[in-house]
Amino acid sequence: MTTTETFYAENIRCAGCVNTIQSELNKIPGVEGVEVSIPQKKISVMGIGIRRDLIVKALSKMGYPESGHNSMLRKAISFVSCSAGK
């Protein structure tokens, strides 16, 4: 059965960020779709057997950590991810 997991992440600013997030999260086994809201900094991940820990780890690695877990390093990484996604 398909489920939806919701995440709120830091540093989401533009369509480049959205493209990067969608592209990378869609590579994770079980993920069937990803929707990102820039104003809400909300990421909805749809799929079967989604492992929340893998999503959180992938987001952090891209520079989009869960809300409340930001750092200067994550902000810098997100700028690179953002540029790569454009």
VMD Tcl script that builds the backbone (N, CA, C; Angstrom):
set m [mol new atoms 258]
animate dup $m
set s [atomselect $m all]
$s set {name element resname resid chain x y z} {
  {N N MET 1 A 0.836 -1.180 0.000}
  {CA C MET 1 A 0.000 0.000 0.000}
  {C C MET 1 A 0.885 1.250 0.000}
  {N N THR 2 A 0.544 2.195 -0.831}
  {CA C THR 2 A 1.293 3.443 -0.927}
  {C C THR 2 A 0.986 4.334 0.271}
  {N N THR 3 A 2.047 4.905 0.844}
  {CA C THR 3 A 1.900 5.838 1.957}
  {C C THR 3 A 2.612 7.137 1.612}
  {N N THR 4 A 2.336 8.160 2.395}
  {CA C THR 4 A 2.996 9.454 2.229}
  {C C THR 4 A 3.660 9.847 3.539}
  {N N GLU 5 A 4.930 10.187 3.450}
  {CA C GLU 5 A 5.684 10.699 4.598}
  {C C GLU 5 A 5.937 12.181 4.342}
  {N N THR 6 A 5.808 12.998 5.369}
  {CA C THR 6 A 6.006 14.440 5.235}
  {C C THR 6 A 7.217 14.878 6.038}
  {N N PHE 7 A 8.014 15.742 5.419}
  {CA C PHE 7 A 9.222 16.275 6.039}
  {C C PHE 7 A 9.203 17.786 5.884}
  {N N TYR 8 A 9.730 18.486 6.857}
  {CA C TYR 8 A 9.925 19.931 6.765}
  {C C TYR 8 A 11.426 20.154 6.833}
  {N N ALA 9 A 11.966 20.824 5.810}
  {CA C ALA 9 A 13.412 20.948 5.683}
  {C C ALA 9 A 13.851 22.401 5.581}
  {N N GLU 10 A 15.091 22.626 5.946}
  {CA C GLU 10 A 15.717 23.947 5.862}
  {C C GLU 10 A 16.274 24.172 4.448}
  {N N ASN 11 A 16.506 25.427 4.110}
  {CA C ASN 11 A 17.277 25.868 2.938}
  {C C ASN 11 A 16.616 25.651 1.583}
  {N N ILE 12 A 15.325 25.354 1.521}
  {CA C ILE 12 A 14.639 25.208 0.232}
  {C C ILE 12 A 14.273 26.608 -0.246}
  {N N ARG 13 A 14.866 27.034 -1.384}
  {CA C ARG 13 A 14.683 28.405 -1.844}
  {C C ARG 13 A 14.125 28.561 -3.252}
  {N N CYS 14 A 14.348 27.583 -4.141}
  {CA C CYS 14 A 13.999 27.822 -5.532}
  {C C CYS 14 A 13.715 26.517 -6.277}
  {N N ALA 15 A 13.407 26.650 -7.560}
  {CA C ALA 15 A 13.125 25.482 -8.390}
  {C C ALA 15 A 14.342 24.573 -8.519}
  {N N GLY 16 A 15.545 25.129 -8.447}
  {CA C GLY 16 A 16.759 24.306 -8.487}
  {C C GLY 16 A 16.821 23.389 -7.280}
  {N N CYS 17 A 16.448 23.912 -6.127}
  {CA C CYS 17 A 16.399 23.095 -4.909}
  {C C CYS 17 A 15.380 21.967 -5.089}
  {N N VAL 18 A 14.211 22.321 -5.610}
  {CA C VAL 18 A 13.142 21.334 -5.823}
  {C C VAL 18 A 13.620 20.237 -6.764}
  {N N ASN 19 A 14.244 20.615 -7.882}
  {CA C ASN 19 A 14.737 19.623 -8.843}
  {C C ASN 19 A 15.752 18.681 -8.212}
  {N N THR 20 A 16.672 19.236 -7.431}
  {CA C THR 20 A 17.685 18.410 -6.768}
  {C C THR 20 A 17.039 17.434 -5.803}
  {N N ILE 21 A 16.138 17.933 -4.972}
  {CA C ILE 21 A 15.470 17.089 -3.977}
  {C C ILE 21 A 14.687 15.976 -4.653}
  {N N GLN 22 A 13.887 16.318 -5.660}
  {CA C GLN 22 A 13.089 15.312 -6.343}
  {C C GLN 22 A 13.973 14.271 -7.031}
  {N N SER 23 A 14.984 14.730 -7.711}
  {CA C SER 23 A 15.874 13.819 -8.433}
  {C C SER 23 A 16.557 12.823 -7.501}
  {N N GLU 24 A 17.096 13.318 -6.402}
  {CA C GLU 24 A 17.832 12.451 -5.474}
  {C C GLU 24 A 16.915 11.525 -4.676}
  {N N LEU 25 A 15.786 12.036 -4.208}
  {CA C LEU 25 A 14.902 11.196 -3.402}
  {C C LEU 25 A 14.236 10.109 -4.241}
  {N N ASN 26 A 13.999 10.378 -5.510}
  {CA C ASN 26 A 13.398 9.372 -6.389}
  {C C ASN 26 A 14.328 8.188 -6.637}
  {N N LYS 27 A 15.596 8.309 -6.298}
  {CA C LYS 27 A 16.556 7.212 -6.443}
  {C C LYS 27 A 16.477 6.214 -5.279}
  {N N ILE 28 A 15.819 6.605 -4.197}
  {CA C ILE 28 A 15.750 5.765 -3.008}
  {C C ILE 28 A 14.702 4.669 -3.221}
  {N N PRO 29 A 15.058 3.415 -2.924}
  {CA C PRO 29 A 14.116 2.306 -3.102}
  {C C PRO 29 A 12.796 2.541 -2.365}
  {N N GLY 30 A 11.701 2.277 -3.056}
  {CA C GLY 30 A 10.365 2.435 -2.488}
  {C C GLY 30 A 9.723 3.774 -2.775}
  {N N VAL 31 A 10.531 4.784 -3.132}
  {CA C VAL 31 A 9.993 6.119 -3.408}
  {C C VAL 31 A 9.381 6.126 -4.812}
  {N N GLU 32 A 8.113 6.529 -4.876}
  {CA C GLU 32 A 7.397 6.581 -6.152}
  {C C GLU 32 A 7.105 8.006 -6.609}
  {N N GLY 33 A 7.215 8.970 -5.712}
  {CA C GLY 33 A 6.963 10.355 -6.070}
  {C C GLY 33 A 7.361 11.298 -4.955}
  {N N VAL 34 A 7.725 12.519 -5.356}
  {CA C VAL 34 A 8.159 13.530 -4.389}
  {C C VAL 34 A 7.542 14.866 -4.786}
  {N N GLU 35 A 6.887 15.510 -3.840}
  {CA C GLU 35 A 6.345 16.852 -4.049}
  {C C GLU 35 A 7.006 17.788 -3.053}
  {N N VAL 36 A 7.390 18.989 -3.529}
  {CA C VAL 36 A 8.065 19.954 -2.668}
  {C C VAL 36 A 7.329 21.292 -2.731}
  {N N SER 37 A 7.042 21.861 -1.567}
  {CA C SER 37 A 6.454 23.191 -1.463}
  {C C SER 37 A 7.536 24.145 -0.972}
  {N N ILE 38 A 7.933 25.079 -1.831}
  {CA C ILE 38 A 8.972 26.041 -1.464}
  {C C ILE 38 A 8.525 26.930 -0.297}
  {N N PRO 39 A 7.329 27.555 -0.357}
  {CA C PRO 39 A 6.944 28.456 0.739}
  {C C PRO 39 A 6.831 27.755 2.098}
  {N N GLN 40 A 6.346 26.518 2.088}
  {CA C GLN 40 A 6.169 25.786 3.341}
  {C C GLN 40 A 7.420 25.004 3.745}
  {N N LYS 41 A 8.386 24.911 2.807}
  {CA C LYS 41 A 9.592 24.097 3.032}
  {C C LYS 41 A 9.184 22.667 3.399}
  {N N LYS 42 A 8.157 22.192 2.699}
  {CA C LYS 42 A 7.544 20.892 2.975}
  {C C LYS 42 A 7.844 19.924 1.835}
  {N N ILE 43 A 8.229 18.714 2.211}
  {CA C ILE 43 A 8.522 17.670 1.237}
  {C C ILE 43 A 7.617 16.488 1.537}
  {N N SER 44 A 6.820 16.088 0.552}
  {CA C SER 44 A 5.955 14.923 0.684}
  {C C SER 44 A 6.526 13.816 -0.193}
  {N N VAL 45 A 6.783 12.678 0.426}
  {CA C VAL 45 A 7.368 11.543 -0.285}
  {C C VAL 45 A 6.342 10.414 -0.291}
  {N N MET 46 A 5.967 9.954 -1.498}
  {CA C MET 46 A 4.997 8.888 -1.652}
  {C C MET 46 A 5.704 7.613 -2.090}
  {N N GLY 47 A 5.224 6.488 -1.578}
  {CA C GLY 47 A 5.800 5.223 -1.993}
  {C C GLY 47 A 5.394 4.073 -1.105}
  {N N ILE 48 A 6.067 2.963 -1.302}
  {CA C ILE 48 A 5.805 1.748 -0.543}
  {C C ILE 48 A 7.050 1.403 0.265}
  {N N GLY 49 A 6.866 1.198 1.553}
  {CA C GLY 49 A 7.986 0.832 2.413}
  {C C GLY 49 A 9.046 1.911 2.538}
  {N N ILE 50 A 8.616 3.163 2.573}
  {CA C ILE 50 A 9.554 4.285 2.667}
  {C C ILE 50 A 10.261 4.245 4.019}
  {N N ARG 51 A 11.572 4.336 3.960}
  {CA C ARG 51 A 12.368 4.378 5.195}
  {C C ARG 51 A 12.684 5.832 5.516}
  {N N ARG 52 A 12.038 6.336 6.540}
  {CA C ARG 52 A 12.187 7.733 6.947}
  {C C ARG 52 A 13.644 8.105 7.200}
  {N N ASP 53 A 14.403 7.191 7.815}
  {CA C ASP 53 A 15.799 7.482 8.127}
  {C C ASP 53 A 16.633 7.701 6.864}
  {N N LEU 54 A 16.330 6.971 5.792}
  {CA C LEU 54 A 17.070 7.157 4.538}
  {C C LEU 54 A 16.758 8.510 3.899}
  {N N ILE 55 A 15.498 8.925 4.004}
  {CA C ILE 55 A 15.092 10.220 3.445}
  {C C ILE 55 A 15.785 11.347 4.217}
  {N N VAL 56 A 15.744 11.281 5.538}
  {CA C VAL 56 A 16.362 12.314 6.379}
  {C C VAL 56 A 17.861 12.400 6.084}
  {N N LYS 57 A 18.512 11.262 5.970}
  {CA C LYS 57 A 19.952 11.231 5.683}
  {C C LYS 57 A 20.253 11.835 4.311}
  {N N ALA 58 A 19.462 11.476 3.303}
  {CA C ALA 58 A 19.661 12.010 1.954}
  {C C ALA 58 A 19.444 13.521 1.912}
  {N N LEU 59 A 18.394 13.997 2.565}
  {CA C LEU 59 A 18.121 15.437 2.599}
  {C C LEU 59 A 19.271 16.187 3.269}
  {N N SER 60 A 19.742 15.682 4.374}
  {CA C SER 60 A 20.842 16.331 5.092}
  {C C SER 60 A 22.107 16.365 4.234}
  {N N LYS 61 A 22.395 15.263 3.563}
  {CA C LYS 61 A 23.582 15.187 2.704}
  {C C LYS 61 A 23.522 16.221 1.567}
  {N N MET 62 A 22.298 16.492 1.073}
  {CA C MET 62 A 22.120 17.478 -0.003}
  {C C MET 62 A 22.131 18.907 0.521}
  {N N GLY 63 A 22.079 19.087 1.852}
  {CA C GLY 63 A 22.052 20.431 2.432}
  {C C GLY 63 A 20.672 20.899 2.817}
  {N N TYR 64 A 19.719 19.958 2.894}
  {CA C TYR 64 A 18.346 20.279 3.266}
  {C C TYR 64 A 17.939 19.477 4.509}
  {N N PRO 65 A 18.563 19.777 5.659}
  {CA C PRO 65 A 18.255 19.019 6.877}
  {C C PRO 65 A 16.844 19.321 7.371}
  {N N GLU 66 A 16.330 18.437 8.210}
  {CA C GLU 66 A 15.015 18.676 8.800}
  {C C GLU 66 A 15.033 19.994 9.575}
  {N N SER 67 A 13.885 20.635 9.642}
  {CA C SER 67 A 13.764 21.905 10.365}
  {C C SER 67 A 14.332 21.770 11.765}
  {N N GLY 68 A 15.100 22.779 12.153}
  {CA C GLY 68 A 15.704 22.800 13.474}
  {C C GLY 68 A 17.070 22.152 13.552}
  {N N HIS 69 A 17.561 21.610 12.426}
  {CA C HIS 69 A 18.860 20.924 12.413}
  {C C HIS 69 A 19.813 21.555 11.395}
  {N N ASN 70 A 19.708 22.846 11.206}
  {CA C ASN 70 A 20.524 23.529 10.200}
  {C C ASN 70 A 21.889 23.918 10.774}
  {N N SER 71 A 22.833 24.136 9.876}
  {CA C SER 71 A 24.164 24.612 10.255}
  {C C SER 71 A 24.726 25.402 9.072}
  {N N MET 72 A 25.798 26.126 9.304}
  {CA C MET 72 A 26.434 26.880 8.215}
  {C C MET 72 A 26.910 25.938 7.111}
  {N N LEU 73 A 27.421 24.774 7.494}
  {CA C LEU 73 A 27.869 23.794 6.503}
  {C C LEU 73 A 26.701 23.331 5.646}
  {N N ARG 74 A 25.557 23.016 6.246}
  {CA C ARG 74 A 24.379 22.562 5.491}
  {C C ARG 74 A 23.882 23.672 4.567}
  {N N LYS 75 A 23.943 24.920 5.018}
  {CA C LYS 75 A 23.535 26.038 4.162}
  {C C LYS 75 A 24.437 26.119 2.937}
  {N N ALA 76 A 25.737 25.974 3.142}
  {CA C ALA 76 A 26.690 26.026 2.028}
  {C C ALA 76 A 26.454 24.879 1.060}
  {N N ILE 77 A 26.236 23.685 1.580}
  {CA C ILE 77 A 25.980 22.518 0.732}
  {C C ILE 77 A 24.711 22.725 -0.075}
  {N N SER 78 A 23.691 23.330 0.534}
  {CA C SER 78 A 22.428 23.537 -0.173}
  {C C SER 78 A 22.593 24.501 -1.347}
  {N N PHE 79 A 23.495 25.487 -1.230}
  {CA C PHE 79 A 23.743 26.394 -2.345}
  {C C PHE 79 A 24.301 25.627 -3.541}
  {N N VAL 80 A 25.179 24.679 -3.287}
  {CA C VAL 80 A 25.755 23.866 -4.360}
  {C C VAL 80 A 24.667 22.980 -4.965}
  {N N SER 81 A 23.859 22.334 -4.120}
  {CA C SER 81 A 22.768 21.483 -4.599}
  {C C SER 81 A 21.779 22.297 -5.414}
  {N N CYS 82 A 21.480 23.488 -4.935}
  {CA C CYS 82 A 20.559 24.391 -5.612}
  {C C CYS 82 A 21.061 24.713 -7.015}
  {N N SER 83 A 22.324 25.089 -7.118}
  {CA C SER 83 A 22.922 25.438 -8.407}
  {C C SER 83 A 22.959 24.249 -9.351}
  {N N ALA 84 A 23.240 23.077 -8.814}
  {CA C ALA 84 A 23.310 21.869 -9.640}
  {C C ALA 84 A 21.926 21.484 -10.174}
  {N N GLY 85 A 20.872 21.811 -9.428}
  {CA C GLY 85 A 19.529 21.443 -9.819}
  {C C GLY 85 A 18.888 22.354 -10.851}
  {N N LYS 86 A 19.509 23.479 -11.118}
  {CA C LYS 86 A 18.919 24.441 -12.072}
  {C C LYS 86 A 19.118 24.005 -13.489}
}
mol reanalyze $m
mol bondsrecalc $m
mol representation Tube
mol addrep $m
